[in-house]
Amino acid sequence: MDDSNETTHRVRITARGPKAKIEIDGQQIDPGALTSYTLSHHTGEPPHLILDSEHLDSLAFDGLARVAIADVPAPGPAAAIFLDAIDAEELERAALARPDLGTEPHSLTKAMLTQLGEWARSARLPGPPG
């Protein structure tokens, strides 16, 4: 994250449900360029907006909030650690027991991917391999 530029910028965020419109100095940020944003404010300091992006090379602003662009880490290493922890037998058993398991081609693969996604989003990890 680059905090080297301590100038402030005028920021307007309009959030409705899962969508947000972010304007900095009157210029709307392309929502497709952002993966997330974080706005924080500590007493005695200006608000701090962090924009997370996978494809945003540069931004230039001038206004009333500090703006930082955070580097979003590639999910590969974390995904590899998660997948290494998966017990194949437990995954197969969980996928075959799913009520949404279909009978069309690739149904088991779809069920396994859905199960892996649910495990990844939860605090519960499947048991260790072997």
N, C-alpha and C positions, 0 to 999 in steps of 0.2 A: 504494500500500500504506500502511496506517495503522499506524505503530508508536508513536503517541502514548501509548497506554496500556501502560505497562511492567509491570503486574501480571502474576503468573504464574498458571497454571491447571493443574489435574490433568488429564493427557491419557493416554488409553489407545488404542493403535492395534493392532488385530488384523488382520493381512494374510494372506490365503491366495490364492495365484495372483493373478489380476487384480483381486480384490475386497478391499476393506478396510472394516473397521468402526472408526469413530472416535468415541470418547466423550470429552467434555470436561466435567469436574466431574460425571461420572456420567450426563450427558445424551448420548444417541446423536445424532450429526449425520445428517440424512437423506442417504443416499448419492446420491440423485438430484439433490440441490442442489449437489453438488461436481463439478468437472471434474477436479481433481487436488489433491494436497497435497505439501508439501515439508517434511521434518523435518531440521534441521541442528543441530549442536552444536559450538561452539568452546570450547576449554579456557578455564576461568575465567568462562564465561558460562552462563546457563541455556539449555537446549534451546530452539529457536525453531521453531514450527510455523506454516506458511503454508497457508491454505486458499484454493484458487482456485474461484470460483463465478461463474456467469453470472446466477443468480437468487437469490442470498442477500443480503437487504437488511440484516439486522442479526443479531448474535449477542451474547449476554452470558454471560461465564464468570468464574470465580474459582478459581485453582489454582496449579500448579507449573511451567508452561512459558509462555513468551511466545507469544501467538497473534496473528497478523495476517491480515487478509482482503485478498487481492490482487485488483485489478481485472483481469479477463481481457479483453484487447483483442479487438475484433471482428476476425474473420479477413479481412474484405473487402479492406482495402488490400494485405495480403500476397498474397491470392489473385489480386487484379488484377495485381500485379507478376509473379507466376508465370505467369498466363495470357497476359500480354503477351509473355512470352518464348517462347511455344510457336510452333513452325513448323507451320502447318496441313498442309503436305505430309508432313512427318515424322510428325505425329500420325496422319494417315490411313494412311500406309504401315505404321506400327507396329500400328495397330488391325487392319488387314486381314491382317497376318501373325500375329496371335495364334492360338494353337491352340484357345482357348476361344471363338472367334468363332462364333456360331450362325447359323441361317438364319431364325429367327423374326423378326417385326416388331421394329424398333428394335434389332436385334443390333449394328449398326455403332455406334450411339450408346452402347449399353452397353459395347462394347469400347473406345471412345474414353474414356469416363468411367473405366473400369478402368485404362486406360493412363495417364491423367492422374493418377489416384490413386497409381499405382506410381511415376511420376516425382516426384510431390510428396513421397512418403515417402523417396525415395532422395536421395543426394548428387548424383546425376547429373541435370543439367537438359538438355533437348533443345537443339539448336543454335539460334542466333539467327534471327529471321524474315528471310525474303527472301533 
